[in-house]
Amino acid sequence: MSWFSIFRMGLVQLALGAIVVLTTSTLNRVMVVELQLAALVPGLMVALHYVVQLTRPRMGFGSDRGGLRTPWIIGGMVVLALGGFGAAVGTAWAATAPVAGIALAAFSYALVGLGVSATGTSVLVLLATRVPAERRAGAATLVWVMMIVGLAGCAGVAGHFLDPFSPARLVGVSGVVSASALLLALVAIAGIERRAERLTAQTTGRTDFRAALREVWLEPDARRFTIFVLVSMLAYSAQDLILEPFAGFRFGFTPGESTQLSGLQHGGTLAGMLLAAMAGRQVAGVSLGALRHWIVGGCVASALALMGLVIGAVVGPEWPLRANVFVLGVANGAFSIAAIGSMMALAGHGRAAREGTRMGLWGAAQAVGFAVGGVAGTAASDLARWALDSQVAAYGLVFAVEAALFIAAALLALRIAMPARAPASPVAHPVAEPPPRGVPRAGETA
C-alpha cells in the first residue's frame, strides 16, 4: 500500500472521528447543561457504545469470510452516520419528551458502537494486510493523527455553528457533519480493494464464528496480546476522569487551568505518536528501536510519569505538574502507536484468514479497557477517599495502581513473540504494488 493509499485510509478515520466526537463530547454537555439531565445519563450512553464494541470479533470474522474489508467499512460508516444523527435527534427530542428522546439516543449510541466496530476493525485489518513491515509505525501514526484532526476539527467547527444553541440547530449541525463524513469516507475508500484481491475462504468457509474465535484464542501470542491490550488500556484510561479534579484539589487549578492541562497532555500524546513513527528506522546508521522497544519503553515511561503524580500529591504546588503531565502524554502516545503497529504486524501471524478475527478480538479488549478504566478510576478514588479520609491520598493511590498496571503491561509485551516477517497472505503485497525489496526482519521492525 502506497503512502497515498494510507492517507486515504486516514481520511476514513478522520470521518469516523468527526462523528464520534459529537456523540461523546458535544451531546454529553448538552444533556447535562442545557437539558439538566443527570451526568449518569450521558455516561451510560458512552459506556453503551463501548459495550456494543464487543461485537468487533464477530465483524472481523465476517470480513475474513467475505475476503473484502471495503463493504464492512462502508456499511460501518453508514450505520455510524445514522447513529450519530439519531443521537442528536434523540437528545433534542428529550427536551420535550425525555423518555422517548433518551430511548432514541440510547439506541443511536448502540448504532455508533456498531459502526465504529465495523469500520475501525476493517480499516486496521486492511492496513495490517497491505502495509509493508517498515511502514507500519508510520502508517499507524498518520492514520491516528488524522483521526485526532477529525476529532479536534469537527469539535471546533461544529461548536462555532451550534451558537446560539437550539435543539433544531443541534440536529441540523449533526446532520451536516454525519452526511459530510459519510461522503468523505465513501470517496476515500473507493477502489482501495480490487475484486481480484479477495481472500480464499478455505479456512473460514467451513468454520463458524465460535470455532474461529477459539482457534485465535488458543494462539499463545494472540492471547497474550489480548491480555496486554486489556491491561494497558485499563492503565491508560483510568486517569482520564480524575486528572483534572486532582489538579484542582491539590494544586488549586481553576476549571480553565485544568482544561488547559488536559490540552497539554493531548499535545504530549501527539508528540509521542510522532516520535513512535520512527520505530524500526535508522538515522545516521543508528537504529531508533523496534516496535517492541517502544511499547515497553512507553509503558515504563508512563509508569514513571504516574509515579511523578504520586510524588506531586505529596509535595503539592511546588511539583512541576504541567511538565509531568506533558511527559505522561508523550509516553502514552509512544506506547499506543507502537502497540497499534505491533497489532498490525501480529494480525497475520498465525492461522491464515483470521486477520479480522484477531483484530476484532484486540479491539474488543481495548473497548473493555476503556469502558472499565474510566469507571474504575473514579470508583477507586471514591473508595480510597472513604478508606483513607483524604482526597489527595486517594488520587495518589489510584495513580500508583495505574503505574503498576503499566509495568505489568510492559512485562506482558516482553513475552509476545513478534513474527519473523510480514505474513505471506494473498493480500499482504497486492499484485498492483509488488513487495519492496529488503523488507527488514522482525527484530528491526517489531
N, C-alpha and C positions, 0 to 999 in steps of 0.2 A: 504494500500500500504506500503510495507516494505521500509526501507531506501535504500536498493539496487535498488529497482524499481524507487524510487525518483531520485537516482543518474543517472539511465538510462534516465529518463526524462531530467535531466540536460545535458546529452550528446547531446540530440536533440537541446536544447537551445544553447549549445556550437557550434554545427554545424551551426545553424542559424546565430549566431553572427559572425562566421568566414566569411560567405559570405557577410553579410551586411556591415562589416567594410571596405571591398574593394570598395563597391559602394559609401558609404557615406564619406569616408576619402581619400583613395588612388586615386580613379578616380577623385575626386574633385581637388586634387593637380595637377594631370596630365593635366586635362582640362585647368587649369589656368596657370600653369608654362610651361609645355612642349608644349602644343598646343596654348598657349597665347589667350585663349578664355576669354570673359568677365566673371567675377566671378558670374554674374547673371545666367549664363547657368547651372553650377552645382547646384547653389542654387535652381533654378526652378526644377531641376531633383529631388533633395531631397524632396522638397515640394510636388512634384507629388507623390512620393512614400508614403508620409503621407496621402495625399488626397484620394488615392486609398483605404487606410485602413478604409474608411467609409463603406466598404463592410463587415466589421467584423460582425455586427449583422446578416446579411443575411447568412454568412457562419456558424455562431454559430447556427442559426435556422436550417440550413441544417443538421448539425451534431445531433441536437436534434431529428429531424425526422428519421434519419437513425439509431440512437441509438448507433453507434460506432464512436469514435473520431479518431481511428488509420488511416482510409482511408483519412481523411482530413489532418492529419499530414503528411502522405506520399505524398499525392497529392500536398500539400503546399510546401514541400521540393523540389519536382521535379520542380515545377514552379519557386521557388526561385533560384534553381541552374541554370536553363535555363536563368532566368533574370540576375543573376549575371554575367554569362559568356557572355550573349548578350550585357550587358552594357560595358564590357571590349572590345568586338569586335567593338561595335559602336564607342567607344572612340578612338580606334586605327584607325578605318576607317576614322574618322573625320580629321585625319592628311592629307589625300589626297582628301577626298570628304566630306567637312564639313557638307553640308545639309543632305546627306544620312546618314552619321555617327551619327549626332546628333539626327536624326529621329529614327534610330535604338536604340540609347541609351535611348531616352525618352520612347519608347515602352518597353524596357527592365526594366527600372526603375519602370514602371507601373506593370510589372510582379513581380518585387521584392516586391512591396507593397502588391500584391495579395498573394504571397507566405508567407510573414510574417503574413498576416491576418489569413490565413487558419491554418498555423502551430502554431503560437503563441496563438491564441484563443483556439484551441483544446487542446494544452498542458495544459493551465491553467484550462480548464474545467475538463480534466482528473484528474488533481491534486485535484481540488476542490471537485470532487465527490468521490475520493478514499483515500484521506489522512485524517486520524483521526484529530479531532479538536486540540489536544495538540501538533501535529507535524506541523501545518500549517506555523507558523512563521519560524521554522527551515527549512521546505521544500522550502518555498519561497526564503530564504537566500541561500540555497545550489544551487538551480536552477539558480538564478540570478548571483551568484558569478561565476558559471561555464560559463554563457554566457559572463561575463566580461573577464574570462580567454580566451574564444574563440576570443573575440574582440582583446585583447592585444596580445595573442599568434600568431594569424594569421597576425596581423599587423607587428609584429617583423619578423616572418619567411618570409612572402611574401616580405617585404621590403628588406630583405637580397638578395633574389633571383631576385629582379627586377633590381639590379645593375649589369652591366651597362645597363641603360634603353634603350629599343627599343619597338616600338609598338608590334612587334611579341613576345617579351618576356613578355609583359603585358598580351597578350592573352593566352600565354602558362601557366603562373602562375595562372591566373584566372581560366583556365580550370582545372588545377590540384586541386586548392582549392575547386571549386564547386563540382567536382566529388568526392573528398575525403570526403567533408562534407555530401554530399548526402548518400554515402555508410555508413558513421558513423551513421547517423540518422536512416537509414533503419535497421541496425543491432541493434541499441539501442532500437527501438520501437517494434521490433518483439516479439510477444507473450505477450505484456503488457495487452492487452484486449483479452477476450475469447468470442467466439460467444454466449455462454450461458449468457453473461453479457449484452446482447442487451437490451436497454430500451424498454418498451412497448410504442408504439406511439399513445396511445389512445387520448391524449390531443392535439397532433400535427397533427395527420393524417387528421383531418377534418378542420384544421385551416391554412389559408395562412400566408405568412410572415408578411404582414402589420397588420393583426389582432393580431398575436403573439407579434409583437413589441409594439402594442398599449396596450395589456394586461400588458406587462412588465413595460411600461412607467407609467401606472396607479397605479402600486405598489408604495406606498409612499417611502419606503426605497430604492428601485431600482432607483427611480427618484432622490432622494436626493443624493445617492451615485454617480450617473452620474454627477450631478452638482458639487459635491465635487471633483471628478476626474478632471473635466474640469478646475475648478478654481485653484486647487493645481498644475496641470501641467502647467498652464499658469505662475504661480509664479515660478515654478521650472525651466522652460526653458528660461524665459525672460532674465536671466543674462548670459546665455551661451556665447553669442556673444559680450558682452560688458565688461566682467570682465577683460580680458587681455588688451584691449585698455585703460580701466580705470587705470590699474596698470602702463601702460606706460605714460599716460598723467599726473597723479597726483603723482606717486611715482618714476617716472623715470626708470622703469624697462626696460631692454633690451628685444628684442624678445626671447632670450634664457631664461631669468629670468621669463618672463611672461608665457612661456610654462611650465617651472618647477612649477610655481604657479598653473597652471591648473592640473598638475600631483599631486600636494599636495592636491588639492580639491578632486580629484578622490580617492586618498588614504583615505581621511577622509570619503568619501561616503562608501567605502568598510568597514571601521571600524564601521560606523553607522549601516550598514547592519548586520554585525556580532553581534553587541550589540542587535539589534532588534530581533535576532533569539532567545533571551532568554525570549521574551514576553510569558506570561502565565505560566512560570515555577516558581518553588520555590527553593531557595537556603538557607539552614540552617533555614528552616521554614519561610523565608521571601519571600513574593510574589514580583516578579520582574515587575509586572504590566501587564495589559491586552493589547490586540492589540489596543483598543480604546485609552488607555492612551498613548501608543507610537505614535499613529497618531497625537493626539492633542499636546503632548509634542514636537514631531518632528516639527510640523508646527510652534508652538510658538517659539521654539529654532531657527528655520530657520528665522523667522521674526526678532528676536533679533540680529542674526548674520548679517542680511541685514541692520538693523539699525546701526550696528557697522561699516559697509561700508559707510553709510551716514556720520557718525562721522569722519571716515577716510578721506572722501572727504573734510571735513572742516579742520581737524588737519593737514593732509598731511603726509610727510615721517616719522614723529615721531610715527604714529599709527602702531601697530603690525599687518600689513596686512596679513602676512603669517599665523599667528595664527588664525586670524579672518576667513580667507578663509578655513582653516582646520576645524574649528568649524562649518562653514556653510556646508561643505561636510558631516560631521558626522550627523548633524541634517537632512540634505536631505536624507541621506542613511537610517536613522532610520525611518523616516516617510514613505518613499517609500516602504520599506519591510513590515512595519505594514499595509500599505494600500493594498498591494498585498495579505497579509494574510487575511485581512478582506474581500477582494474581493472573495477569495476562500470560506470563511465562508458564505458570503451572496449569492453566486451563486445558492445555492439550497434552499434559503429562499423565499418562495412564491409558486406560482403555479408550480406543478410538470412538468418535461420535458421541462423546459425553461432555464436550466443552460447555454447552449450555447448561447441563445439569450441574456441573461443578460450579460454574459461575453463579447460578441461581442459589445454590447452597450457601456460598460465601456471601452473596447479597442478603440472604435471609438472616444469616448470623450478624451481619452488620446492622440490619434493621432492628433486630432484637437488642443488640448492644446499645443502639441509640435510644430505643424506647425505654429500656430498663435503666440505662445510665442516668438520664436526667431525673427520673423519678427517684431512683436510689440515692442520688447525690443529695437531693433536697430532704428526703426522708431520713437519711443517715445524719444529716446536720441537725434536724429537729430532735432526733433520738439522742444524739450526743449532747446537745444543749440541755436536754432534760436530765441526762445522767451526770453531766459534768457541771451543770449550773453555770455555764459560761458559753456565750455565743461564739466568741473568738476562738476558744479552745475547741469548740465543736467543728468550726471550719478547718482549723489546723489538723484535726484528726482525719477529716474526710480527705484533705489534700494528701496526707501521709498514706492513707489506704490507696488512693489513686496512684501514688508513686510506686507502691508495692505491686499494683496490678501491671504497671508499665514494665517493671523489672521481670515479672512473670511472663509478660508478652515477649520480651527480649529473649528469655531463655527458651520459650516455645519456638521462636523464629530460628534459633540455632539448631533445632532438631529437624527442621524441614529440609529435605534434600531437593535442591533445585535441579531441573532437567539438564542433561548434558548438552543439548542443542535444541533448536526450535523444533516443534513437533512436525513430523513428516505426514501431515494430513493433506487431503486434496486441495484445501483452501489455504494452507499455510503460506504458499507462494503461488498466486494465480498465474496462469499462462500469460496473461496480459502484462504481468510485471514479474519477470524472472527473478529468482532469488539472488541477492547480492553476493559477490564473491568475498570470501574470507570472513564469513559470519563468526563472531567470537564464540569461544566456548563458554560454558555456564559460569565458570569461575570468574570470567571477565564481565559478565553482564547481569548475573543474578545472585 
